């Protein structure tokens, strides 16, 4: 039976990280979309759940989402072929900007 897609030959000597590298080489937007998904899930879910309980704090949840995506980007950068410097730099810049926004939105005794 002929398949439309040839499955990569992953043996016991190779890990699943080689499978992810094969996916990234064929779909270059996989890692940025994964990081955006992590950022949006943490930010929007936390903001939505907090809005039920008390006042909304959008800068706090954006900072947590950007930290989550930065930590994920740092873990992905350990494997060669998954990340490039542009994506990692963008994650770092977004984290710094949301941290600045968070600290500027709070009073001197609120942080």
Secondary structure, DSSP 4 states (H G I P E B T S, - for coil): ---SSPPP---SSS-HHHHHHHHHHH-TTHHHHHHHHHHHHHHHHHHHHHHHHS---HHHHHHHHHHHHHHHHHHHTTSTTT--HHHHHHHHHHHHHHHHHHHHHS-TTT-
